Amino acid sequence: MRSEAAAQLGGLERFASAGKGRGLRARRRFAVGELLFSCPAYAAVLTVSERGSHCDGCFARKEGLSKCGRCKQAFYCNVECQKEDWPMHKLECASMCAFGQNWHPSETVRLTARILAKQKIHPERTQSEKLLAVKEFESHLDKLDNEKRELIQNDIAALHHFYSKHLDCPDNAALVVLFAQVNCNGFTIEDEELSHLGSAIFPDVALMNHSCCPNVIVTYKGTLAEVRAVREIEPGEEIFSSYIDLLYPTEDRNDRLRDSYFFSCDCRECITKEKDKEKLEVCKLNDPPSAETVKDMIKYARNVIEEFRRAKHYKSPSELLEICELSLDKMGAVFEDSNVYMLHMMYQAMGVCLYVQDWEGALCYGQKIIRPYSKHYPSYSLNVASMWLKLGRLYMALKNRTAGVKALKRAIAIMEVAHGKDHPYISEIKKELEDH
């Protein structure tokens, strides 16, 4: 393998980051909004629910996509996209035909199958691995508990069940390592409103370490990942992205990092915890709630968040909305509306309203969310941009053009830094402004 000193990419270099293992470092200055690098997906898989509205090959959102003539379940922009995706799609095509309605491997299993196929047909290093090869990914195998190991074995069983006729699988031990690597290094591709589009592996992007004070942001142009500066970066400075949602207080963020990535963060924000008080704002009452009351309510909030996450799989929209409203009533006796646990449940309620096309209800929640979001999240946050975008589209749908234009322009201002001024999403939003 090339030496670490030689592994460079356009003003960036791979290096040994103290206490963090491998990392990525700037060799020159980068300005806010500047593209540091882009990375094509080593392997990507479109989520099943987006089939028909997005191309299975390039993930472009288009009308009038052509379906695969065999399985009739994959859709493409054109013949070129279909041909390019065929080495990957053929893994699923015959299997989908054979299993019919019983074809339901998880997205992780589908992505892992594509990685195995890619490794066989393209064993040499790819354009996605200029700085880090897939085979170098951390697996953290020694840190997996029994529950995580059992989930991996379930995935391995599904891989054999759905793909055994079309894929040569390595032995169980090698598959355990690969699934552990995918779980730690996989990326979720989202659209401009942060709706889930699919999963992918971007090896060079995975080289970046985490910080809750990131200096770059990762966005997607189809199946191409782009990394842009959200702060000025000086030569010698390490490049940090965020692996998690940064809305939550320090303890919650680190719980998530330990559970998913097996480390705790030691960034400035995690050491000082300076934003935690605002994020956990309690009601300003003549008789303020006791520390014990606040502690109990935080515990309740975490439990109801987990309950809602599970309930989304089997409860009706009206039942989900009831969970949100009841929890907001209960938490509202102790927490301010700007408290992140209140915001979480408002966001879930807004999502349910959007799903059932209750535009007024969704707008009401969004209006409560946007200001605290702007305060709690870093500058140029995709979460803030997507909320302005949702609000703008809701205002437009409800014939409030003045508010709609203002909100959409706020979204564009953030997205021009995070996505780049030439991104198709920005062109689409500007067209929406013109059409209204």
C-alpha positions as CSV (number, residue, x, y, z in Angstrom):
1,M,0.0,0.0,0.0
2,R,1.1,3.6,-0.6
3,S,2.8,5.4,2.3
4,E,0.6,7.7,4.4
5,A,2.7,10.7,3.2
6,A,2.0,9.9,-0.4
7,A,-1.8,9.5,0.1
8,Q,-2.9,13.0,-0.8
9,L,-5.9,14.4,-2.6
10,G,-6.0,18.0,-3.8
11,G,-4.7,19.9,-0.8
12,L,-5.6,17.2,1.7
13,E,-3.6,14.4,3.2
14,R,-4.2,11.3,5.2
15,F,-2.4,11.4,8.6
16,A,-2.2,9.7,12.0
17,S,-4.6,11.8,14.2
18,A,-3.6,11.8,17.8
19,G,-6.0,9.6,19.8
20,K,-8.3,9.1,16.8
21,G,-6.4,6.8,14.5
22,R,-6.4,7.8,10.8
23,G,-7.6,11.2,9.9
24,L,-7.8,13.8,7.1
25,R,-5.8,17.0,7.3
26,A,-5.7,20.2,5.2
27,R,-2.5,21.1,3.4
28,R,-3.8,24.5,2.3
29,R,-6.4,27.0,3.3
30,F,-10.1,26.4,2.5
31,A,-12.7,29.1,2.5
32,V,-16.3,28.7,3.8
33,G,-18.4,27.0,1.1
34,E,-15.3,25.7,-0.8
35,L,-15.4,22.1,-2.1
36,L,-12.6,20.1,-0.4
37,F,-13.3,17.0,-2.4
38,S,-15.9,14.8,-3.9
39,C,-16.2,11.0,-3.8
40,P,-18.3,8.7,-6.0
41,A,-20.1,5.9,-4.1
42,Y,-18.1,2.7,-4.0
43,A,-21.5,1.0,-3.7
44,A,-25.0,2.5,-3.3
45,V,-28.5,1.2,-3.0
46,L,-31.8,3.2,-3.5
47,T,-34.3,2.6,-0.7
48,V,-37.3,0.6,-1.9
49,S,-39.9,3.3,-1.1
50,E,-38.2,5.7,-3.6
51,R,-38.3,3.3,-6.6
52,G,-40.2,4.9,-9.4
53,S,-39.5,8.5,-8.4
54,H,-35.7,8.2,-8.4
55,C,-33.3,6.4,-10.7
56,D,-31.9,3.2,-9.2
57,G,-28.6,3.9,-10.8
58,C,-27.8,7.6,-10.3
59,F,-30.5,8.5,-7.8
60,A,-31.7,11.4,-9.9
61,R,-35.3,12.5,-9.2
62,K,-37.2,12.4,-12.5
63,E,-40.6,11.7,-13.9
64,G,-41.1,9.1,-16.6
65,L,-38.4,6.7,-15.6
66,S,-38.1,3.5,-17.5
67,K,-38.5,0.2,-15.5
68,C,-36.4,-2.9,-15.7
69,G,-38.0,-5.2,-18.2
70,R,-37.3,-8.3,-16.1
71,C,-38.2,-7.5,-12.5
72,K,-40.2,-4.4,-13.3
73,Q,-39.2,-3.0,-9.9
74,A,-36.1,-1.0,-10.7
75,F,-36.3,2.3,-12.6
76,Y,-33.8,4.2,-14.7
77,C,-33.2,7.6,-16.4
78,N,-32.1,5.9,-19.6
79,V,-30.4,2.9,-21.1
80,E,-27.0,4.3,-20.0
81,C,-28.0,4.4,-16.3
82,Q,-29.5,0.9,-16.6
83,K,-26.4,-0.6,-18.2
84,E,-24.1,1.0,-15.7
85,D,-26.1,-0.3,-12.8
86,W,-26.6,-3.8,-14.3
87,P,-23.5,-5.4,-12.6
88,M,-25.1,-4.5,-9.3
89,H,-28.8,-4.8,-10.1
90,K,-28.5,-8.3,-11.5
91,L,-27.8,-9.4,-8.0
92,E,-31.4,-8.5,-7.1
93,C,-33.2,-8.7,-10.4
94,A,-33.6,-12.5,-10.6
95,S,-34.0,-12.8,-6.9
96,M,-36.9,-10.3,-6.9
97,C,-38.5,-12.2,-9.7
98,A,-38.1,-15.5,-7.8
99,F,-39.2,-14.3,-4.4
100,G,-41.9,-11.9,-5.5
101,Q,-43.7,-10.3,-2.5
102,N,-41.4,-12.3,-0.2
103,W,-38.3,-10.4,-1.3
104,H,-37.4,-8.1,1.7
105,P,-33.7,-8.0,2.6
106,S,-32.8,-5.0,4.7
107,E,-31.0,-2.0,3.1
108,T,-27.8,-3.0,4.9
109,V,-28.0,-6.5,3.4
110,R,-28.6,-5.1,-0.1
111,L,-25.6,-2.7,0.3
112,T,-23.3,-5.4,1.6
113,A,-24.3,-7.7,-1.3
114,R,-23.2,-4.9,-3.7
115,I,-19.9,-4.4,-1.9
116,L,-19.2,-8.2,-2.2
117,A,-20.0,-8.0,-5.9
118,K,-17.9,-4.9,-6.4
119,Q,-14.9,-6.5,-4.7
120,K,-15.1,-9.4,-7.1
121,I,-15.5,-7.5,-10.4
122,H,-13.2,-4.6,-9.4
123,P,-10.5,-6.0,-7.0
124,E,-8.1,-3.1,-7.6
125,R,-8.4,0.2,-5.9
126,T,-11.3,2.4,-7.1
127,Q,-11.8,6.2,-7.6
128,S,-13.6,6.2,-4.3
129,E,-10.6,4.9,-2.4
130,K,-7.8,7.4,-3.1
131,L,-7.1,7.9,0.6
132,L,-8.8,4.9,2.3
133,A,-9.6,1.5,1.0
134,V,-12.8,-0.4,1.9
135,K,-10.7,-3.3,3.2
136,E,-9.1,-0.8,5.7
137,F,-12.4,0.1,7.4
138,E,-12.6,-0.2,11.1
139,S,-14.9,-3.0,12.2
140,H,-14.7,-2.6,16.0
141,L,-15.3,-6.3,16.2
142,D,-14.0,-6.6,19.7
143,K,-16.5,-4.0,21.0
144,L,-19.7,-5.7,19.6
145,D,-22.0,-6.9,22.3
146,N,-24.2,-10.0,21.9
147,E,-27.2,-8.1,20.6
148,K,-25.1,-6.5,17.8
149,R,-23.5,-9.8,17.0
150,E,-26.9,-11.5,16.8
151,L,-28.2,-8.7,14.4
152,I,-25.2,-9.3,12.2
153,Q,-25.9,-13.0,12.1
154,N,-29.5,-12.3,11.1
155,D,-28.2,-10.1,8.3
156,I,-25.8,-12.9,7.2
157,A,-28.7,-15.4,7.1
158,A,-30.7,-12.9,5.0
159,L,-27.8,-12.4,2.6
160,H,-27.5,-16.2,2.1
161,H,-31.3,-16.5,1.7
162,F,-31.8,-13.8,-0.9
163,Y,-28.5,-13.8,-2.7
164,S,-26.8,-17.2,-2.5
165,K,-27.6,-18.2,-6.1
166,H,-26.1,-15.0,-7.6
167,L,-23.2,-14.2,-5.1
168,D,-20.1,-16.1,-3.9
169,C,-20.0,-15.3,-0.2
170,P,-16.9,-15.6,2.0
171,D,-17.1,-17.5,5.2
172,N,-19.1,-16.5,8.2
173,A,-16.1,-14.8,10.0
174,A,-15.3,-12.6,7.0
175,L,-19.0,-11.7,6.7
176,V,-19.2,-10.7,10.3
177,V,-16.2,-8.3,9.8
178,L,-17.8,-6.9,6.6
179,F,-21.2,-6.2,8.2
180,A,-19.5,-4.6,11.2
181,Q,-17.5,-2.4,8.8
182,V,-20.6,-1.4,6.9
183,N,-22.5,-0.6,10.1
184,C,-19.6,1.8,11.2
185,N,-18.8,3.3,7.8
186,G,-22.0,3.4,5.8
187,F,-23.7,6.6,4.9
188,T,-27.3,7.6,4.5
189,I,-28.1,9.6,1.4
190,E,-30.9,12.1,1.9
191,D,-32.7,14.6,-0.3
192,E,-33.0,18.4,0.3
193,E,-35.7,17.9,2.9
194,L,-33.6,15.2,4.6
195,S,-35.9,12.4,3.4
196,H,-34.1,9.0,3.2
197,L,-33.1,8.1,-0.4
198,G,-30.7,5.2,0.2
199,S,-27.5,3.9,1.7
200,A,-23.9,4.0,0.3
201,I,-20.2,3.5,1.0
202,F,-17.9,6.5,0.4
203,P,-14.4,5.3,1.6
204,D,-12.6,8.6,1.3
205,V,-15.4,10.4,3.2
206,A,-15.2,7.7,5.9
207,L,-11.6,8.8,6.6
208,M,-12.8,12.0,8.3
209,N,-13.1,11.9,12.1
210,H,-16.1,13.2,14.0
211,S,-16.5,16.4,15.9
212,C,-19.6,18.1,17.3
213,C,-18.0,21.3,16.1
214,P,-17.5,20.2,12.4
215,N,-15.6,22.3,9.9
216,V,-17.1,20.5,6.9
217,I,-20.4,19.2,5.8
218,V,-21.2,16.2,3.5
219,T,-23.9,16.6,0.9
220,Y,-25.0,14.4,-2.0
221,K,-25.4,15.0,-5.7
222,G,-27.0,11.7,-6.7
223,T,-24.5,9.0,-5.7
224,L,-21.6,11.5,-5.5
225,A,-20.7,12.7,-2.0
226,E,-19.4,16.3,-1.8
227,V,-17.5,17.7,1.2
228,R,-17.5,21.5,1.7
229,A,-16.1,23.8,4.3
230,V,-18.5,25.4,6.8
231,R,-15.8,27.2,8.6
232,E,-12.5,28.6,7.4
233,I,-9.9,25.8,7.5
234,E,-6.2,26.6,7.9
235,P,-3.2,24.5,6.6
236,G,-2.5,21.7,9.1
237,E,-6.0,21.7,10.5
238,E,-7.8,18.3,10.8
239,I,-10.9,17.9,8.8
240,F,-13.9,17.0,10.9
241,S,-17.5,16.1,9.9
242,S,-20.3,15.1,12.2
243,Y,-21.5,11.5,12.3
244,I,-24.7,12.3,14.2
245,D,-27.5,14.8,14.7
246,L,-26.1,17.7,16.6
247,L,-29.4,18.9,18.1
248,Y,-29.1,17.0,21.3
249,P,-27.2,17.7,24.6
250,T,-23.7,16.3,25.2
251,E,-24.7,13.2,27.1
252,D,-27.2,12.1,24.4
253,R,-24.7,12.8,21.6
254,N,-22.0,10.7,23.3
255,D,-24.5,7.9,24.0
256,R,-25.2,7.7,20.3
257,L,-21.5,7.9,19.4
258,R,-20.6,5.1,21.8
259,D,-23.5,2.9,20.6
260,S,-23.0,3.3,16.9
261,Y,-19.2,4.2,16.6
262,F,-17.7,3.0,19.9
263,F,-16.0,6.2,21.0
264,S,-16.8,9.4,23.0
265,C,-16.2,12.8,21.6
266,D,-13.7,15.2,23.2
267,C,-14.4,18.3,21.0
268,R,-14.7,21.7,22.5
269,E,-18.5,21.5,22.7
270,C,-18.4,18.2,24.5
271,I,-15.8,19.4,27.0
272,T,-17.4,22.7,27.8
273,K,-21.1,21.6,27.4
274,E,-21.8,25.3,26.8
275,K,-24.9,24.8,24.8
276,D,-26.5,22.2,27.1
277,K,-28.3,24.7,29.3
278,E,-30.1,26.3,26.3
279,K,-30.8,22.9,24.8
280,L,-32.4,21.7,28.1
281,E,-34.3,25.0,28.8
282,V,-36.9,24.6,31.6
283,C,-40.0,26.7,32.2
284,K,-39.4,30.1,33.9
285,L,-41.9,29.8,36.7
286,N,-42.2,31.5,40.1
287,D,-41.5,28.1,41.6
288,P,-39.0,26.5,39.1
289,P,-39.0,22.7,38.8
290,S,-36.5,20.9,41.1
291,A,-33.4,19.3,39.7
292,E,-35.0,15.9,40.4
293,T,-38.1,16.8,38.5
294,V,-36.0,17.9,35.5
295,K,-34.0,14.7,35.6
296,D,-37.1,12.6,35.7
297,M,-38.6,14.5,32.7
298,I,-35.4,14.0,30.7
299,K,-35.6,10.3,31.4
300,Y,-39.3,10.4,30.3
301,A,-38.4,12.3,27.1
302,R,-35.7,9.8,26.1
303,N,-38.1,6.9,26.7
304,V,-40.9,8.5,24.6
305,I,-38.5,9.2,21.8
306,E,-37.6,5.6,21.7
307,E,-41.3,4.5,22.0
308,F,-42.2,6.7,19.1
309,R,-39.4,5.3,17.0
310,R,-40.7,1.8,17.5
311,A,-44.4,2.9,17.1
312,K,-43.7,4.3,13.6
313,H,-43.6,0.8,12.3
314,Y,-47.0,-0.3,13.4
315,K,-49.3,2.6,14.6
316,S,-51.6,4.7,12.5
317,P,-50.9,8.4,11.9
318,S,-53.6,9.4,14.3
319,E,-52.1,7.2,17.0
320,L,-48.7,8.6,16.3
321,L,-49.9,12.2,16.5
322,E,-51.6,11.3,19.9
323,I,-48.2,10.1,21.3
324,C,-46.7,13.4,20.2
325,E,-49.4,15.6,21.6
326,L,-49.6,13.8,24.9
327,S,-45.8,13.8,25.4
328,L,-45.6,17.5,24.5
329,D,-48.3,18.3,27.1
330,K,-46.5,16.4,29.7
331,M,-43.0,17.8,28.9
332,G,-44.4,21.3,28.5
333,A,-45.1,21.4,32.3
334,V,-41.3,21.4,32.8
335,F,-39.6,22.3,29.5
336,E,-39.7,25.4,27.4
337,D,-40.8,25.0,23.7
338,S,-37.1,25.5,22.8
339,N,-36.0,22.5,24.7
340,V,-34.6,19.9,22.3
341,Y,-36.9,17.1,23.6
342,M,-39.9,19.3,22.9
343,L,-38.5,20.1,19.4
344,H,-37.9,16.4,18.7
345,M,-41.6,15.6,19.3
346,M,-42.8,18.7,17.5
347,Y,-40.7,17.5,14.5
348,Q,-42.2,14.1,14.6
349,A,-45.7,15.6,14.8
350,M,-44.9,17.8,11.9
351,G,-43.8,14.7,9.9
352,V,-47.1,13.0,10.7
353,C,-49.1,16.1,9.6
354,L,-47.1,16.2,6.3
355,Y,-47.8,12.5,5.7
356,V,-51.6,13.0,6.1
357,Q,-51.4,16.3,4.2
358,D,-52.5,18.5,7.1
359,W,-50.6,21.5,5.8
360,E,-51.9,23.9,8.5
361,G,-50.9,21.5,11.3
362,A,-47.5,20.9,9.8
363,L,-46.9,24.7,9.4
364,C,-47.9,25.3,13.0
365,Y,-45.3,22.9,14.3
366,G,-42.7,24.1,11.8
367,Q,-43.1,27.7,13.0
368,K,-42.4,26.7,16.6
369,I,-39.3,24.7,15.5
370,I,-37.4,27.0,13.2
371,R,-36.1,29.7,15.6
372,P,-34.7,27.2,18.3
373,Y,-33.3,25.1,15.5
374,S,-31.4,28.1,14.2
375,K,-30.0,28.7,17.7
376,H,-29.1,25.1,18.6
377,Y,-27.6,23.9,15.3
378,P,-24.3,25.1,13.9
379,S,-24.2,27.6,11.0
380,Y,-25.0,26.1,7.6
381,S,-26.9,23.2,9.1
382,L,-28.8,21.0,6.7
383,N,-31.5,20.5,9.4
384,V,-32.1,24.3,9.5
385,A,-32.0,24.5,5.7
386,S,-34.5,21.7,5.3
387,M,-36.9,23.2,7.9
388,W,-36.8,26.6,6.1
389,L,-37.5,24.7,2.9
390,K,-40.4,22.8,4.3
391,L,-41.9,26.0,5.8
392,G,-41.4,27.8,2.4
393,R,-43.2,25.1,0.5
394,L,-46.0,25.0,3.1
395,Y,-46.5,28.8,2.9
396,M,-46.6,28.5,-0.8
397,A,-49.2,25.7,-0.7
398,L,-51.3,27.8,1.7
399,K,-51.1,30.8,-0.7
400,N,-48.9,32.9,1.6
401,R,-46.3,33.9,-1.0
402,T,-44.5,36.6,0.9
403,A,-43.7,34.3,3.8
404,G,-42.9,31.5,1.3
405,V,-40.4,33.5,-0.6
406,K,-38.7,34.6,2.5
407,A,-38.4,31.1,3.9
408,L,-37.2,29.6,0.6
409,K,-34.5,32.3,0.3
410,R,-33.3,31.5,3.8
411,A,-33.0,27.8,2.8
412,I,-31.1,28.7,-0.4
413,A,-28.7,30.9,1.6
414,I,-27.6,27.9,3.7
415,M,-27.7,25.4,0.8
416,E,-25.5,27.5,-1.4
417,V,-22.7,27.0,1.2
418,A,-23.5,23.4,2.1
419,H,-24.4,22.0,-1.4
420,G,-22.7,24.5,-3.7
421,K,-24.4,27.1,-5.8
422,D,-24.7,24.8,-8.8
423,H,-26.5,22.0,-7.1
424,P,-29.7,20.7,-8.8
425,Y,-31.7,21.1,-5.6
426,I,-31.0,24.9,-5.5
427,S,-32.0,25.2,-9.2
428,E,-35.3,23.4,-8.4
429,I,-36.0,25.7,-5.5
430,K,-35.2,28.8,-7.5
431,K,-37.6,27.5,-10.2
432,E,-40.3,27.1,-7.5
433,L,-39.8,30.8,-6.6
434,E,-40.2,31.8,-10.3
435,D,-43.3,29.6,-10.8
436,H,-45.0,31.3,-7.8
